[in-house]
């Protein structure tokens, strides 16, 4: 491992922004635009009204815009602590950003068309959108798995507790990806067997698990970064991150148990 393959570690949030490479700045900008899209559609929901639940709802462009935007920004930042070649990281991040745009764009398009975005095989166009979203989900799984494996192969850099936070965040994120894949797989089976309405409702039990586990990769590393600005000793900061990780894992397990009991 040469020094050129390890990204420069930011010492403070200001340095993180000012020292970002073009690919990182692009991902930050795209992430902010996705978040803005979610907020705009929250206003659309407030004006237009309608149900917040169900397969056809303004909820989807709101939550997906906010979640994908926050996740893109988080992954862009967190991967700066990984021991991975800068060119490979930049390529993976740009592909990840493009995939996030495709996912949110497809969901938003279908929301404006007032049709379901996932599992909708009613017309050739709707089938194409659903399949594109499914393929995009597969790309997300591959990219984020690469980052997760990298975090465990080489200890992430950063302040006290950051290595645990990054590894735990990515590990829990894989749970979100697995639950998302399970929702799509079950819905596709029901759709293909003629149970379209049941397919739309089959994802409900797994949504809390998916939502809770999705943002550990942001919450835990942010905690480690904030603790680095305190006067507490490194052992104390590590224990706090470990305790927070334990609490987050407990929440994920609780959501998983609820999913099993209600499935």
Secondary structure, 3 states (H helix, E strand, C coil): CCHHHCCCCCCCHHHHHHCCCHHHHHHHHHHHHHHHHHHHHHHHHHHHCCCCCCCCCCHHHHHHHHHHHHHHHHHHHHHHHCCCCHHHHHHHHHHHHHHHHHHHHHHHHHHHHCCCCCCCCCCHHHHHHHHHHHHHHHHHHHHHHHHHHHHHHCCCCCCCCHHHHHHHHHHHHHHHHHHHHHHHHHHHHHHHCCCHHHHHHCCHHHHHHHHHHHCHHHHHHHHHHHHCCCCCCHHHHHHHHHHHHHHHHHHHHHHHHHHHHHC
